[in-house]
Amino acid sequence: MLIPIVSLAVLVGGFFGGYRAHKRGGEILDILQYGFGHAVAFGLVALLGMLILDLFL
């Protein structure tokens, strides 16, 4: 159950970051950088949330 949720969070984060950079008029490297940064952040938050839920529930 952990892997699909974290994978989905990484995909959503990557899309969100890439979309934000694209709307700002960023070039391809900016889009990739923002997408990667958001994907890592969303993935870590999802992983931490799942671990906390697993410990307390």
MARDRENVEX-748517 format. One record per atom (N, C-alpha, C, O): residue in one letter; chain; atom name; x negated, y negated, z negated. Coordinates in Angstrom, 2 decimals, decimal comma. Last residue first. Layout:
<pts>
res: A chain: A atom: CA xx: X yy: Y zz: Z
...
</pts>
This chain:
<pts>
res: L chain: A atom: N xx: 1,59 yy: -3,71 zz: -13,77
res: L chain: A atom: CA xx: 2,88 yy: -3,05 zz: -13,49
res: L chain: A atom: C xx: 2,72 yy: -1,56 zz: -13,38
res: L chain: A atom: O xx: 3,70 yy: -0,85 zz: -13,16
res: F chain: A atom: N xx: -0,95 yy: -4,72 zz: -14,20
res: F chain: A atom: CA xx: 0,09 yy: -5,05 zz: -15,15
res: F chain: A atom: C xx: 1,43 yy: -4,36 zz: -14,89
res: F chain: A atom: O xx: 2,32 yy: -4,43 zz: -15,73
res: L chain: A atom: N xx: -2,59 yy: -3,77 zz: -12,11
res: L chain: A atom: CA xx: -3,01 yy: -3,63 zz: -13,50
res: L chain: A atom: C xx: -1,86 yy: -3,80 zz: -14,48
res: L chain: A atom: O xx: -1,79 yy: -3,10 zz: -15,49
res: D chain: A atom: N xx: -1,21 yy: -4,45 zz: -9,81
res: D chain: A atom: CA xx: -1,49 yy: -3,05 zz: -10,07
res: D chain: A atom: C xx: -1,89 yy: -2,83 zz: -11,53
res: D chain: A atom: O xx: -1,54 yy: -1,80 zz: -12,12
res: L chain: A atom: N xx: -1,24 yy: -7,23 zz: -9,93
res: L chain: A atom: CA xx: 0,04 yy: -6,51 zz: -10,02
res: L chain: A atom: C xx: -0,17 yy: -5,04 zz: -10,35
res: L chain: A atom: O xx: 0,61 yy: -4,46 zz: -11,11
res: I chain: A atom: N xx: -3,99 yy: -7,61 zz: -9,62
res: I chain: A atom: CA xx: -3,34 yy: -8,05 zz: -10,85
res: I chain: A atom: C xx: -2,00 yy: -7,34 zz: -11,01
res: I chain: A atom: O xx: -1,67 yy: -6,90 zz: -12,11
res: L chain: A atom: N xx: -4,33 yy: -6,57 zz: -7,03
res: L chain: A atom: CA xx: -5,04 yy: -5,97 zz: -8,16
res: L chain: A atom: C xx: -4,40 yy: -6,36 zz: -9,49
res: L chain: A atom: O xx: -4,29 yy: -5,52 zz: -10,39
res: M chain: A atom: N xx: -2,73 yy: -8,33 zz: -5,54
res: M chain: A atom: CA xx: -2,39 yy: -6,90 zz: -5,58
res: M chain: A atom: C xx: -3,09 yy: -6,21 zz: -6,75
res: M chain: A atom: O xx: -2,49 yy: -5,34 zz: -7,39
res: G chain: A atom: N xx: -4,12 yy: -10,76 zz: -5,96
res: G chain: A atom: CA xx: -2,73 yy: -10,59 zz: -6,39
res: G chain: A atom: C xx: -2,32 yy: -9,13 zz: -6,50
res: G chain: A atom: O xx: -1,64 yy: -8,75 zz: -7,45
res: L chain: A atom: N xx: -6,56 yy: -10,15 zz: -4,74
res: L chain: A atom: CA xx: -6,52 yy: -10,46 zz: -6,16
res: L chain: A atom: C xx: -5,10 yy: -10,29 zz: -6,71
res: L chain: A atom: O xx: -4,91 yy: -9,73 zz: -7,80
res: L chain: A atom: N xx: -5,66 yy: -9,79 zz: -2,09
res: L chain: A atom: CA xx: -6,35 yy: -8,71 zz: -2,80
res: L chain: A atom: C xx: -6,30 yy: -8,93 zz: -4,30
res: L chain: A atom: O xx: -6,02 yy: -8,00 zz: -5,06
res: A chain: A atom: N xx: -4,60 yy: -12,33 zz: -1,54
res: A chain: A atom: CA xx: -3,74 yy: -11,14 zz: -1,49
res: A chain: A atom: C xx: -4,37 yy: -9,98 zz: -2,26
res: A chain: A atom: O xx: -3,68 yy: -9,28 zz: -2,99
res: V chain: A atom: N xx: -6,92 yy: -13,88 zz: -1,80
res: V chain: A atom: CA xx: -5,76 yy: -14,15 zz: -2,65
res: V chain: A atom: C xx: -4,83 yy: -12,94 zz: -2,68
res: V chain: A atom: O xx: -4,33 yy: -12,57 zz: -3,74
res: L chain: A atom: N xx: -8,49 yy: -12,76 zz: 0,25
res: L chain: A atom: CA xx: -8,93 yy: -12,68 zz: -1,14
res: L chain: A atom: C xx: -7,78 yy: -12,94 zz: -2,11
res: L chain: A atom: O xx: -7,68 yy: -12,28 zz: -3,15
res: G chain: A atom: N xx: -6,91 yy: -13,39 zz: 2,52
res: G chain: A atom: CA xx: -7,21 yy: -12,00 zz: 2,17
res: G chain: A atom: C xx: -7,64 yy: -11,85 zz: 0,73
res: G chain: A atom: O xx: -7,20 yy: -10,92 zz: 0,05
res: F chain: A atom: N xx: -6,95 yy: -16,17 zz: 2,50
res: F chain: A atom: CA xx: -5,67 yy: -15,47 zz: 2,36
res: F chain: A atom: C xx: -5,90 yy: -14,02 zz: 1,94
res: F chain: A atom: O xx: -5,18 yy: -13,49 zz: 1,10
res: A chain: A atom: N xx: -9,75 yy: -16,58 zz: 2,88
res: A chain: A atom: CA xx: -9,05 yy: -17,10 zz: 1,70
res: A chain: A atom: C xx: -7,74 yy: -16,36 zz: 1,47
res: A chain: A atom: O xx: -7,45 yy: -15,96 zz: 0,34
res: V chain: A atom: N xx: -10,22 yy: -15,34 zz: 5,36
res: V chain: A atom: CA xx: -10,93 yy: -14,88 zz: 4,16
res: V chain: A atom: C xx: -10,18 yy: -15,34 zz: 2,90
res: V chain: A atom: O xx: -9,99 yy: -14,55 zz: 1,97
res: A chain: A atom: N xx: -8,53 yy: -16,88 zz: 6,98
res: A chain: A atom: CA xx: -8,34 yy: -15,43 zz: 6,88
res: A chain: A atom: C xx: -9,01 yy: -14,88 zz: 5,63
res: A chain: A atom: O xx: -8,44 yy: -14,05 zz: 4,93
res: H chain: A atom: N xx: -9,63 yy: -19,43 zz: 6,75
res: H chain: A atom: CA xx: -8,30 yy: -19,18 zz: 6,22
res: H chain: A atom: C xx: -8,03 yy: -17,68 zz: 6,06
res: H chain: A atom: O xx: -7,38 yy: -17,27 zz: 5,10
res: G chain: A atom: N xx: -12,12 yy: -18,92 zz: 8,04
res: G chain: A atom: CA xx: -12,05 yy: -19,42 zz: 6,67
res: G chain: A atom: C xx: -10,70 yy: -19,16 zz: 6,02
res: G chain: A atom: O xx: -10,63 yy: -18,73 zz: 4,87
res: F chain: A atom: N xx: -11,30 yy: -18,13 zz: 10,60
res: F chain: A atom: CA xx: -12,05 yy: -17,21 zz: 9,75
res: F chain: A atom: C xx: -11,96 yy: -17,64 zz: 8,29
res: F chain: A atom: O xx: -11,75 yy: -16,81 zz: 7,41
res: G chain: A atom: N xx: -10,00 yy: -20,48 zz: 11,50
res: G chain: A atom: CA xx: -9,29 yy: -19,20 zz: 11,42
res: G chain: A atom: C xx: -9,98 yy: -18,22 zz: 10,50
res: G chain: A atom: O xx: -9,33 yy: -17,55 zz: 9,70
res: Y chain: A atom: N xx: -12,09 yy: -22,33 zz: 11,42
res: Y chain: A atom: CA xx: -10,92 yy: -22,52 zz: 10,56
res: Y chain: A atom: C xx: -10,15 yy: -21,22 zz: 10,41
res: Y chain: A atom: O xx: -9,70 yy: -20,89 zz: 9,31
res: Q chain: A atom: N xx: -13,76 yy: -21,08 zz: 13,39
res: Q chain: A atom: CA xx: -14,24 yy: -21,34 zz: 12,03
res: Q chain: A atom: C xx: -13,07 yy: -21,52 zz: 11,06
res: Q chain: A atom: O xx: -13,06 yy: -20,92 zz: 9,99
res: L chain: A atom: N xx: -12,17 yy: -21,01 zz: 15,69
res: L chain: A atom: CA xx: -12,66 yy: -19,77 zz: 15,10
res: L chain: A atom: C xx: -13,10 yy: -19,97 zz: 13,66
res: L chain: A atom: O xx: -12,85 yy: -19,12 zz: 12,80
res: I chain: A atom: N xx: -11,77 yy: -23,76 zz: 16,03
res: I chain: A atom: CA xx: -10,61 yy: -22,88 zz: 15,85
res: I chain: A atom: C xx: -11,05 yy: -21,57 zz: 15,20
res: I chain: A atom: O xx: -10,40 yy: -21,08 zz: 14,29
res: D chain: A atom: N xx: -14,38 yy: -24,61 zz: 16,45
res: D chain: A atom: CA xx: -13,62 yy: -25,12 zz: 15,31
res: D chain: A atom: C xx: -12,45 yy: -24,21 zz: 15,00
res: D chain: A atom: O xx: -12,16 yy: -23,91 zz: 13,83
res: L chain: A atom: N xx: -14,91 yy: -23,27 zz: 18,84
res: L chain: A atom: CA xx: -15,68 yy: -22,93 zz: 17,64
res: L chain: A atom: C xx: -15,01 yy: -23,45 zz: 16,37
res: L chain: A atom: O xx: -15,06 yy: -22,79 zz: 15,33
res: I chain: A atom: N xx: -13,09 yy: -24,51 zz: 20,61
res: I chain: A atom: CA xx: -12,96 yy: -23,09 zz: 20,31
res: I chain: A atom: C xx: -13,73 yy: -22,70 zz: 19,06
res: I chain: A atom: O xx: -13,25 yy: -21,87 zz: 18,28
res: E chain: A atom: N xx: -12,21 yy: -27,75 zz: 19,17
res: E chain: A atom: CA xx: -12,72 yy: -26,88 zz: 20,23
res: E chain: A atom: C xx: -12,68 yy: -25,44 zz: 19,75
res: E chain: A atom: O xx: -12,29 yy: -25,17 zz: 18,62
res: G chain: A atom: N xx: -9,23 yy: -29,37 zz: 17,96
res: G chain: A atom: CA xx: -10,54 yy: -28,77 zz: 17,81
res: G chain: A atom: C xx: -10,93 yy: -27,91 zz: 19,00
res: G chain: A atom: O xx: -10,07 yy: -27,42 zz: 19,74
res: G chain: A atom: N xx: -6,90 yy: -30,72 zz: 17,63
res: G chain: A atom: CA xx: -7,65 yy: -30,96 zz: 18,85
res: G chain: A atom: C xx: -9,04 yy: -30,38 zz: 18,80
res: G chain: A atom: O xx: -9,94 yy: -30,83 zz: 19,52
res: R chain: A atom: N xx: -5,28 yy: -30,09 zz: 15,59
res: R chain: A atom: CA xx: -6,16 yy: -31,24 zz: 15,38
res: R chain: A atom: C xx: -6,97 yy: -31,57 zz: 16,61
res: R chain: A atom: O xx: -7,67 yy: -32,58 zz: 16,64
res: K chain: A atom: N xx: -4,15 yy: -27,77 zz: 16,52
res: K chain: A atom: CA xx: -3,31 yy: -28,96 zz: 16,47
res: K chain: A atom: C xx: -4,14 yy: -30,23 zz: 16,25
res: K chain: A atom: O xx: -3,74 yy: -31,31 zz: 16,67
res: H chain: A atom: N xx: -6,31 yy: -26,02 zz: 16,14
res: H chain: A atom: CA xx: -5,86 yy: -26,32 zz: 17,50
res: H chain: A atom: C xx: -5,01 yy: -27,59 zz: 17,52
res: H chain: A atom: O xx: -5,15 yy: -28,41 zz: 18,43
res: A chain: A atom: N xx: -6,41 yy: -25,89 zz: 13,37
res: A chain: A atom: CA xx: -7,55 yy: -26,47 zz: 14,09
res: A chain: A atom: C xx: -7,14 yy: -26,84 zz: 15,51
res: A chain: A atom: O xx: -7,58 yy: -27,87 zz: 16,03
res: R chain: A atom: N xx: -3,93 yy: -24,64 zz: 12,89
res: R chain: A atom: CA xx: -4,23 yy: -25,97 zz: 12,33
res: R chain: A atom: C xx: -5,36 yy: -26,64 zz: 13,08
res: R chain: A atom: O xx: -5,28 yy: -27,83 zz: 13,40
res: Y chain: A atom: N xx: -4,32 yy: -22,20 zz: 14,21
res: Y chain: A atom: CA xx: -3,27 yy: -23,11 zz: 14,67
res: Y chain: A atom: C xx: -3,52 yy: -24,53 zz: 14,15
res: Y chain: A atom: O xx: -3,34 yy: -25,50 zz: 14,89
res: G chain: A atom: N xx: -6,34 yy: -21,06 zz: 12,66
res: G chain: A atom: CA xx: -6,56 yy: -21,35 zz: 14,07
res: G chain: A atom: C xx: -5,56 yy: -22,34 zz: 14,62
res: G chain: A atom: O xx: -5,91 yy: -23,22 zz: 15,41
res: G chain: A atom: N xx: -4,96 yy: -20,79 zz: 10,20
res: G chain: A atom: CA xx: -6,15 yy: -21,63 zz: 10,32
res: G chain: A atom: C xx: -6,46 yy: -22,01 zz: 11,75
res: G chain: A atom: O xx: -6,80 yy: -23,16 zz: 12,03
res: F chain: A atom: N xx: -2,89 yy: -19,02 zz: 10,96
res: F chain: A atom: CA xx: -2,59 yy: -20,34 zz: 10,39
res: F chain: A atom: C xx: -3,78 yy: -21,28 zz: 10,53
res: F chain: A atom: O xx: -3,62 yy: -22,44 zz: 10,93
res: F chain: A atom: N xx: -4,31 yy: -16,74 zz: 11,82
res: F chain: A atom: CA xx: -3,42 yy: -17,45 zz: 12,74
res: F chain: A atom: C xx: -3,16 yy: -18,87 zz: 12,26
res: F chain: A atom: O xx: -3,20 yy: -19,82 zz: 13,04
res: G chain: A atom: N xx: -5,64 yy: -16,08 zz: 9,44
res: G chain: A atom: CA xx: -6,38 yy: -16,38 zz: 10,65
res: G chain: A atom: C xx: -5,56 yy: -17,15 zz: 11,66
res: G chain: A atom: O xx: -6,04 yy: -18,11 zz: 12,27
res: G chain: A atom: N xx: -3,44 yy: -15,57 zz: 7,75
res: G chain: A atom: CA xx: -4,39 yy: -16,63 zz: 7,44
res: G chain: A atom: C xx: -5,20 yy: -17,05 zz: 8,66
res: G chain: A atom: O xx: -5,42 yy: -18,24 zz: 8,88
res: V chain: A atom: N xx: -2,29 yy: -13,37 zz: 9,04
res: V chain: A atom: CA xx: -1,52 yy: -14,61 zz: 8,90
res: V chain: A atom: C xx: -2,45 yy: -15,79 zz: 8,62
res: V chain: A atom: O xx: -2,27 yy: -16,88 zz: 9,17
res: L chain: A atom: N xx: -4,41 yy: -11,51 zz: 8,79
res: L chain: A atom: CA xx: -3,90 yy: -11,91 zz: 10,11
res: L chain: A atom: C xx: -3,14 yy: -13,23 zz: 10,04
res: L chain: A atom: O xx: -3,33 yy: -14,11 zz: 10,89
res: V chain: A atom: N xx: -4,64 yy: -11,35 zz: 5,99
res: V chain: A atom: CA xx: -5,79 yy: -11,79 zz: 6,80
res: V chain: A atom: C xx: -5,32 yy: -12,25 zz: 8,18
res: V chain: A atom: O xx: -5,80 yy: -13,26 zz: 8,69
res: A chain: A atom: N xx: -2,12 yy: -10,34 zz: 5,31
res: A chain: A atom: CA xx: -2,53 yy: -11,66 zz: 4,82
res: A chain: A atom: C xx: -3,70 yy: -12,21 zz: 5,63
res: A chain: A atom: O xx: -3,75 yy: -13,41 zz: 5,91
res: L chain: A atom: N xx: -2,27 yy: -7,84 zz: 6,54
res: L chain: A atom: CA xx: -1,28 yy: -8,81 zz: 7,00
res: L chain: A atom: C xx: -1,64 yy: -10,21 zz: 6,54
res: L chain: A atom: O xx: -1,49 yy: -11,17 zz: 7,29
res: S chain: A atom: N xx: -4,30 yy: -6,72 zz: 4,96
res: S chain: A atom: CA xx: -4,49 yy: -6,89 zz: 6,40
res: S chain: A atom: C xx: -3,51 yy: -7,91 zz: 6,97
res: S chain: A atom: O xx: -3,89 yy: -8,74 zz: 7,79
res: V chain: A atom: N xx: -3,02 yy: -6,65 zz: 2,48
res: V chain: A atom: CA xx: -4,21 yy: -7,49 zz: 2,65
res: V chain: A atom: C xx: -4,48 yy: -7,73 zz: 4,13
res: V chain: A atom: O xx: -4,85 yy: -8,84 zz: 4,51
res: I chain: A atom: N xx: -0,98 yy: -4,83 zz: 3,12
res: I chain: A atom: CA xx: -0,64 yy: -6,17 zz: 2,65
res: I chain: A atom: C xx: -1,82 yy: -7,11 zz: 2,83
res: I chain: A atom: O xx: -1,65 yy: -8,25 zz: 3,27
res: P chain: A atom: N xx: -2,32 yy: -2,45 zz: 3,93
res: P chain: A atom: CA xx: -1,44 yy: -3,18 zz: 4,86
res: P chain: A atom: C xx: -1,13 yy: -4,61 zz: 4,42
res: P chain: A atom: O xx: -1,02 yy: -5,51 zz: 5,25
res: I chain: A atom: N xx: -3,88 yy: -1,85 zz: 1,51
res: I chain: A atom: CA xx: -4,53 yy: -2,21 zz: 2,78
res: I chain: A atom: C xx: -3,57 yy: -2,92 zz: 3,75
res: I chain: A atom: O xx: -3,96 yy: -3,93 zz: 4,34
res: L chain: A atom: N xx: -2,06 yy: -1,15 zz: -0,55
res: L chain: A atom: CA xx: -2,93 yy: -2,32 zz: -0,66
res: L chain: A atom: C xx: -3,45 yy: -2,78 zz: 0,69
res: L chain: A atom: O xx: -3,46 yy: -3,98 zz: 0,98
res: M chain: A atom: N xx: -0,82 yy: 1,20 zz: 0,00
res: M chain: A atom: CA xx: 0,00 yy: 0,00 zz: 0,00
res: M chain: A atom: C xx: -0,86 yy: -1,26 zz: 0,00
res: M chain: A atom: O xx: -0,43 yy: -2,31 zz: 0,49
</pts>
